[in-house]
Amino acid sequence: MDDTARQAHYWNTAGATKTFTHPLHGEWLAGLSHDSRILDYGCGYGRVTAELSDLGFTRVRGVDPSPALIARGRASRPDLDFAVVESPPAVDRPAAGIDVVVLFAVLTCVPDDQAQRALVAELRRVLAPDGLIYVSDLLLQSDRRNQRRYAAHAERGGGPYGVFETDDGAVCRHHDIAWLRSLFADFEPVDERRIDVATMNGRPARGVQMLARRR
Ligand SMILES: C[S@@+](CC[C@H](N)C(=O)[O-])C[C@H]1O[C@@H](n2cnc3c(N)ncnc32)[C@H](O)[C@@H]1O
């Protein structure tokens, strides 16, 4: 199995049983029309898709490359609009057809710089001019356990510093804030906040949320 196939396998097996926790900061969405076209990209089992719908947004679609996670979302919320992303990062949407993209804890699953750039470029393509992207992700952690696993992965030639392998086989990435900001350099920054979250394996971690507007 190559790296892409291994990652896809993870998100269809062990990854499909996890609980995700990044919080939605409702204030950032408070001024939006309830009929804004919202794409929850990498929606997992639709936790945030459901929260957006429950906030009154009527045109929310959750998409994810993992059929197992999409099936879990459909089982728990059959009223919501879910779809499988057949060949990520390609989104089955016309250019400028989305008002808001939500990207929660997805970059952490995409370790490679170039793959992250391609993903952000595709999301920029589908965003309407002045559309918003709301990103939530994990920062580099300062504890010894994480530092050890970043170093171990780097020694194996495993890509940018901050990439590591979890005990159950996912390859994930924690980010330098400067890298995350540079990834969204084509967007106008609107706001940024730090968050404390539990990882999908239940450990405390420091993260960041960024709201940016498509130029
Ligand atoms: C940690 S989960 C977060 C799920 C959801 N956004 C949430 O916060 O509840 C990461 C999600 O990213 C998806 N994913 C993994 N690799 C991806 C890729 N290359 N492109 C898009 N999504 C991916 C996984 O299938 C998984 O659903």
The ligand as a MOL file (V3000), in Angstrom:
LIG
                    3D

  0  0  0     0  0            999 V3000
M  V30 BEGIN CTAB
M  V30 COUNTS 27 29 0 0 0
M  V30 BEGIN ATOM
M  V30 1 C -9.8850 14.7910 12.5270 0
M  V30 2 S -11.1390 14.4740 11.3480 0 CHG=1
M  V30 3 C -12.1230 15.9590 11.4520 0
M  V30 4 C -13.5290 15.7730 10.9630 0
M  V30 5 C -14.4290 16.9900 11.0480 0
M  V30 6 N -13.9380 18.0810 10.2460 0
M  V30 7 C -14.6270 17.4350 12.4800 0
M  V30 8 O -13.9530 18.3770 12.9170 0
M  V30 9 O -15.4630 16.8340 13.1690 0 CHG=-1
M  V30 10 C -10.2910 14.6570 9.8360 0
M  V30 11 C -11.1210 14.3610 8.6010 0
M  V30 12 O -10.3500 14.6440 7.4230 0
M  V30 13 C -10.6080 13.6630 6.4570 0
M  V30 14 N -9.4560 13.5800 5.5410 0
M  V30 15 C -8.3500 12.8320 5.6530 0
M  V30 16 N -7.5320 13.0370 4.6040 0
M  V30 17 C -8.1360 13.9580 3.8230 0
M  V30 18 C -7.8030 14.5760 2.5950 0
M  V30 19 N -6.6550 14.3010 1.9600 0
M  V30 20 N -8.6710 15.4560 2.0580 0
M  V30 21 C -9.8300 15.7390 2.7170 0
M  V30 22 N -10.1990 15.1950 3.8820 0
M  V30 23 C -9.3660 14.3050 4.4300 0
M  V30 24 C -10.8220 12.3880 7.2460 0
M  V30 25 O -11.5450 11.4250 6.5070 0
M  V30 26 C -11.5540 12.9190 8.4860 0
M  V30 27 O -12.9310 12.8760 8.2970 0
M  V30 END ATOM
M  V30 BEGIN BOND
M  V30 1 1 1 2
M  V30 2 1 2 3
M  V30 3 1 2 10
M  V30 4 1 3 4
M  V30 5 1 4 5
M  V30 6 1 5 6
M  V30 7 1 5 7
M  V30 8 2 7 8
M  V30 9 1 7 9
M  V30 10 1 10 11
M  V30 11 1 11 12
M  V30 12 1 11 26
M  V30 13 1 12 13
M  V30 14 1 13 14
M  V30 15 1 13 24
M  V30 16 1 14 15
M  V30 17 1 14 23
M  V30 18 2 15 16
M  V30 19 1 16 17
M  V30 20 1 17 18
M  V30 21 2 17 23
M  V30 22 1 18 19
M  V30 23 2 18 20
M  V30 24 1 20 21
M  V30 25 2 21 22
M  V30 26 1 22 23
M  V30 27 1 24 25
M  V30 28 1 24 26
M  V30 29 1 26 27
M  V30 END BOND
M  V30 END CTAB
M  END
